[in-house]
Amino acid sequence: MRLTKGITGFDAEHLIEQEMRSFQSMVYHLVTSEPRSKLLQFMDDPRAVYMQADIQLDNEQLTILHHRLMPYVAFAMSDKELTFRFLTKPNLHKYFPMRKCLEAEVLNSLLTRDKELHSLSDVEWHYAAYYKSETLGDVMFNYWD
């Protein structure tokens, strides 16, 4: 997968911000359609490059991430330090129409693999190095400030 300029939230003037209401609507549809599921919370911290929903689904706490500037959705489990362990949940893709649901294999790919394909700006490369981002997921769903 090729990372485009602005995906980190820096140098993103050319990108259009995704709507939180639209994300909320998709998550509500998921939790009302899936048995044994419930919404735990939404988080929308403007310092993060993603919007987040935590849900309970079949005895599993799941984090759903929606990129703030791109129509990308990822599924993860998170710890208290906001470190994400990305998951592949193809059965949930149907709840996020017109969004690309990213697979764990892609998000866990090393940033240095196919580095020449990425079109990140110098500022973005600087922050990726500064925050020791190693994977595509680290760069795409960051909490850099």
Backbone as numpy.savetxt, mean C-alpha at the origin, in Angstrom:
# Nx Ny Nz CAx CAy CAz Cx Cy Cz
7.99 -5.09 -11.57 7.15 -3.91 -11.57 8.04 -2.67 -11.57
7.66 -1.71 -12.35 8.42 -0.47 -12.49 7.85 0.58 -11.53
8.71 1.19 -10.73 8.30 2.27 -9.84 8.38 3.59 -10.59
7.29 4.33 -10.59 7.25 5.59 -11.31 7.61 6.76 -10.38
8.06 7.82 -10.98 8.40 9.04 -10.23 7.17 9.50 -9.45
7.39 9.79 -8.18 6.33 10.29 -7.32 5.68 9.24 -6.45
5.96 7.98 -6.68 5.29 6.91 -5.94 5.64 6.95 -4.45
6.74 7.59 -4.10 7.13 7.70 -2.69 6.41 8.83 -1.98
5.75 9.69 -2.74 5.12 10.87 -2.17 5.96 12.12 -2.40
7.21 11.96 -2.77 8.07 13.08 -3.12 8.03 13.25 -4.64
8.18 14.46 -5.12 8.15 14.75 -6.57 6.87 14.19 -7.20
5.74 14.39 -6.53 4.48 13.77 -6.96 3.46 14.78 -7.46
3.92 15.97 -7.85 2.98 17.02 -8.28 2.12 16.57 -9.45
2.62 15.67 -10.28 1.91 15.23 -11.48 0.89 14.12 -11.19
0.83 13.62 -9.97 -0.08 12.53 -9.62 -1.34 13.07 -8.94
-2.44 12.36 -9.10 -3.72 12.77 -8.53 -4.00 11.93 -7.29
-4.30 12.61 -6.20 -4.54 11.91 -4.94 -5.82 11.08 -5.02
-5.74 9.86 -4.54 -6.89 8.96 -4.48 -7.80 9.40 -3.33
-9.06 9.09 -3.44 -10.03 9.54 -2.44 -10.20 8.54 -1.30
-10.15 9.05 -0.08 -10.36 8.22 1.10 -11.78 7.65 1.10
-12.75 8.44 0.69 -14.15 7.96 0.69 -14.33 6.75 -0.21
-13.68 6.76 -1.33 -13.75 5.63 -2.26 -13.15 4.38 -1.62
-12.00 4.54 -0.99 -11.35 3.43 -0.28 -12.25 2.91 0.83
-12.83 3.81 1.62 -13.73 3.40 2.69 -14.91 2.62 2.15
-15.47 3.06 1.07 -16.60 2.38 0.46 -16.24 0.95 0.06
-15.08 0.77 -0.52 -14.64 -0.57 -0.92 -14.45 -1.47 0.29
-13.85 -0.92 1.35 -13.63 -1.71 2.56 -14.96 -2.06 3.23
-15.88 -1.11 3.29 -17.21 -1.40 3.85 -17.91 -2.50 3.06
-17.78 -2.46 1.74 -18.37 -3.51 0.91 -17.76 -4.87 1.25
-16.47 -4.90 1.44 -15.79 -6.15 1.80 -16.32 -6.70 3.13
-16.34 -5.87 4.16 -16.72 -6.38 5.49 -18.20 -6.71 5.59
-19.04 -6.09 4.77 -20.46 -6.46 4.81 -20.76 -7.67 3.94
-19.84 -8.03 3.05 -20.05 -9.16 2.14 -19.39 -10.45 2.64
-18.31 -10.32 3.35 -17.57 -11.49 3.82 -18.08 -11.92 5.20
-18.49 -13.18 5.34 -18.92 -13.65 6.66 -17.76 -13.59 7.66
-18.08 -13.39 8.90 -17.10 -13.37 9.99 -16.01 -12.31 9.77
-16.44 -11.14 9.31 -15.49 -10.05 9.14 -16.05 -8.78 9.77
-15.15 -7.92 10.21 -15.57 -6.64 10.75 -14.45 -5.63 10.60
-14.86 -4.39 10.51 -13.93 -3.28 10.41 -13.42 -2.94 11.80
-12.12 -2.81 11.95 -11.54 -2.41 13.22 -11.27 -0.91 13.25
-10.65 -0.39 12.18 -10.38 1.04 12.13 -9.86 1.45 10.75
-10.06 2.73 10.46 -9.44 3.38 9.32 -8.36 4.30 9.86
-7.27 4.43 9.12 -6.24 5.40 9.47 -5.88 6.18 8.21
-5.81 7.49 8.35 -5.49 8.35 7.23 -4.54 9.44 7.72
-3.30 9.05 7.93 -2.28 9.99 8.38 -1.68 10.66 7.15
-1.81 11.97 7.02 -1.30 12.65 5.82 0.21 12.53 5.63
0.95 12.15 6.66 2.39 11.95 6.51 2.72 10.65 5.80
1.78 9.71 5.78 2.00 8.42 5.12 1.55 8.53 3.66
2.16 7.75 2.82 1.83 7.76 1.39 0.72 6.74 1.09
0.04 6.29 2.12 -1.04 5.32 1.96 -2.16 5.61 2.95
-3.34 5.08 2.62 -4.48 5.06 3.54 -4.57 3.63 4.05
-5.08 3.45 5.23 -5.04 2.13 5.84 -6.38 1.77 6.48
-6.74 0.49 6.35 -7.90 -0.05 7.06 -7.46 -1.34 7.73
-7.83 -1.50 8.98 -7.58 -2.75 9.69 -8.90 -3.46 9.84
-8.93 -4.72 9.45 -10.15 -5.51 9.54 -9.86 -6.84 10.22
-10.90 -7.45 10.71 -10.84 -8.82 11.22 -11.52 -9.68 10.18
-10.86 -10.72 9.73 -11.41 -11.60 8.70 -11.06 -13.04 9.06
-12.10 -13.80 9.45 -11.89 -15.21 9.82 -10.76 -15.39 10.84
-10.85 -14.76 11.96 -9.87 -14.88 13.05 -8.48 -14.36 12.69
-8.37 -13.59 11.64 -7.09 -13.04 11.22 -7.24 -11.52 11.15
-6.32 -10.80 11.77 -6.32 -9.35 11.64 -5.51 -9.00 10.40
-6.14 -8.24 9.54 -5.57 -7.94 8.24 -5.52 -6.43 8.04
-4.45 -5.94 7.46 -4.31 -4.53 7.13 -4.46 -4.39 5.62
-5.29 -3.45 5.21 -5.45 -3.15 3.80 -4.87 -1.76 3.57
-3.96 -1.67 2.62 -3.29 -0.42 2.30 -3.71 0.04 0.92
-4.05 1.31 0.81 -4.36 1.89 -0.49 -3.39 3.04 -0.70
-2.61 2.96 -1.76 -1.64 4.00 -2.04 -2.38 5.32 -2.25
-1.87 6.38 -1.66 -2.53 7.68 -1.72 -2.48 8.32 -3.10
-1.46 7.99 -3.90 -1.26 8.66 -5.18 -1.43 7.77 -6.40
-1.60 6.50 -6.19 -1.73 5.54 -7.29 -2.88 4.58 -6.95
-3.53 4.00 -7.94 -4.63 3.07 -7.65 -4.11 1.67 -7.31
-3.28 1.58 -6.27 -2.69 0.33 -5.83 -3.20 -0.03 -4.45
-3.52 -1.31 -4.28 -3.96 -1.84 -3.00 -3.04 -2.99 -2.63
-2.73 -3.10 -1.34 -1.91 -4.20 -0.84 -2.55 -4.73 0.44
-2.32 -5.98 0.71 -2.80 -6.63 1.92 -1.58 -7.00 2.75
-1.71 -6.83 4.06 -0.55 -7.07 4.92 -0.99 -7.40 6.33
-0.05 -7.85 7.10 -0.19 -7.92 8.54 0.84 -6.94 9.05
0.52 -6.21 10.11 1.46 -5.19 10.59 1.76 -5.40 12.06
2.92 -4.89 12.44 3.28 -4.92 13.85 3.19 -3.50 14.41
3.54 -3.33 15.65 3.38 -2.03 16.31 4.29 -0.94 15.73
5.39 -1.32 15.07 6.30 -0.35 14.47 5.91 -0.01 13.04
4.71 -0.38 12.61 4.24 -0.16 11.25 5.14 -0.83 10.21
5.63 -1.99 10.55 6.36 -2.80 9.59 5.35 -3.77 9.00
5.26 -3.79 7.69 4.26 -4.63 7.04 4.87 -5.93 6.54
4.14 -7.01 6.77 4.45 -8.30 6.14 3.35 -8.46 5.09
3.73 -8.29 3.83 2.76 -8.30 2.76 2.22 -9.70 2.51
0.94 -9.76 2.16 0.23 -11.01 1.93 -0.38 -11.01 0.53
-0.60 -12.19 0.00 -1.32 -12.35 -1.26 -2.72 -12.83 -0.92
-3.72 -12.06 -1.33 -5.12 -12.37 -1.02 -5.97 -12.23 -2.29
-5.78 -13.11 -3.28 -6.51 -12.95 -4.54 -8.04 -13.02 -4.39
-8.51 -13.68 -3.35 -9.96 -13.76 -3.13 -10.57 -12.42 -2.73
-9.76 -11.44 -2.36 -10.26 -10.13 -1.95 -10.17 -9.08 -3.06
-9.54 -9.42 -4.17 -9.36 -8.45 -5.25 -10.69 -7.92 -5.78
-11.72 -8.74 -5.77 -13.01 -8.34 -6.34 -13.63 -7.14 -5.62
-13.20 -6.87 -4.40 -13.75 -5.75 -3.63 -13.08 -4.42 -3.96
-12.05 -4.45 -4.80 -11.30 -3.24 -5.13 -11.25 -3.04 -6.64
-12.42 -2.75 -7.24 -12.47 -2.57 -8.69 -11.66 -1.35 -9.13
-11.11 -1.46 -10.30 -10.30 -0.39 -10.90 -9.08 -0.05 -10.05
-8.64 -1.01 -9.25 -7.41 -0.88 -8.47 -6.53 -2.09 -8.80
-5.26 -1.89 -8.78 -4.34 -3.01 -8.96 -4.01 -3.54 -7.57
-4.41 -4.77 -7.30 -4.10 -5.42 -6.02 -2.75 -6.10 -6.18
-1.79 -5.64 -5.44 -0.41 -6.11 -5.57 -0.18 -7.37 -4.77
0.58 -8.27 -5.33 0.89 -9.55 -4.69 2.13 -9.42 -3.81
2.22 -10.26 -2.80 3.35 -10.24 -1.86 4.68 -10.44 -2.58
4.70 -11.31 -3.57 5.95 -11.57 -4.29 6.49 -10.30 -4.94
5.62 -9.50 -5.51 6.03 -8.24 -6.14 6.51 -7.25 -5.08
5.72 -7.08 -4.02 6.06 -6.10 -2.98 7.33 -6.47 -2.22
7.62 -7.76 -2.13 8.83 -8.21 -1.44 10.05 -8.30 -2.35
9.89 -7.94 -3.63 11.02 -7.94 -4.56 12.03 -6.88 -4.14
13.29 -7.20 -4.32 14.34 -6.26 -3.95 14.32 -5.03 -4.86
14.49 -3.88 -4.26 14.52 -2.61 -4.97 15.68 -2.58 -5.96
16.77 -3.23 -5.61 17.96 -3.21 -6.46 17.81 -4.12 -7.68
16.85 -5.05 -7.64 16.60 -5.91 -8.80 15.90 -5.06 -9.86
16.40 -5.05 -11.05 15.85 -4.25 -12.14 15.82 -2.76 -11.80
16.83 -2.30 -11.06 16.90 -0.90 -10.62 16.81 0.08 -11.79
17.38 -0.30 -12.93 17.40 0.59 -14.09 16.00 0.82 -14.68
15.03 -0.01 -14.34 13.66 0.17 -14.83 12.91 1.27 -14.09
13.28 1.50 -12.83 12.56 2.46 -12.00 12.88 3.89 -12.44
11.86 4.73 -12.37 12.07 6.13 -12.75 11.89 7.06 -11.55
12.38 6.63 -10.39 12.34 7.46 -9.20 13.26 8.66 -9.39
12.90 9.77 -8.77 13.75 10.96 -8.85 14.96 10.79 -7.92
15.91 11.69 -8.05 17.08 11.65 -7.17 16.68 11.79 -5.70
15.70 12.64 -5.43 15.21 12.83 -4.05 14.64 11.52 -3.52
13.88 10.82 -4.35 13.29 9.55 -3.92 14.35 8.49 -3.66
15.35 8.42 -4.52 16.45 7.48 -4.29 17.18 7.83 -2.99
17.35 9.12 -2.74 18.00 9.56 -1.51 17.25 9.07 -0.28
15.93 9.28 -0.26 15.13 8.84 0.89 15.08 7.32 1.00
15.04 6.63 -0.11 15.05 5.16 -0.07 16.34 4.67 0.59
17.46 5.31 0.26 18.74 4.93 0.87 18.78 5.35 2.34
18.31 6.57 2.63 18.34 7.09 4.00 17.53 6.21 4.95
16.34 5.78 4.51 15.48 4.95 5.36 15.72 3.45 5.18
16.78 3.11 4.44 17.20 1.73 4.24 16.08 0.86 3.69
15.37 1.39 2.71 14.30 0.65 2.05 14.93 -0.41 1.15
14.51 -1.64 1.32 15.11 -2.74 0.57 14.20 -3.32 -0.50
12.88 -3.18 -0.32 11.95 -3.82 -1.24 11.04 -2.79 -1.92
10.36 -3.23 -2.96 9.39 -2.35 -3.62 8.31 -1.93 -2.65
7.86 -2.84 -1.80 6.84 -2.53 -0.81 7.30 -1.47 0.19
8.58 -1.53 0.59 9.13 -0.52 1.50 9.04 0.87 0.89
9.28 0.97 -0.41 9.27 2.26 -1.09 7.84 2.72 -1.36
7.00 1.80 -1.82 5.63 2.16 -2.20 4.75 2.51 -1.01
4.90 1.79 0.10 4.05 2.00 1.26 4.93 2.45 2.43
5.47 3.64 2.28 6.40 4.17 3.28 5.72 5.13 4.23
6.39 5.38 5.33 5.94 6.36 6.33 7.07 7.33 6.60
7.73 7.74 5.52 8.84 8.66 5.64 8.31 10.03 5.96
9.03 10.77 6.78 8.60 12.13 7.07 9.71 13.12 6.80
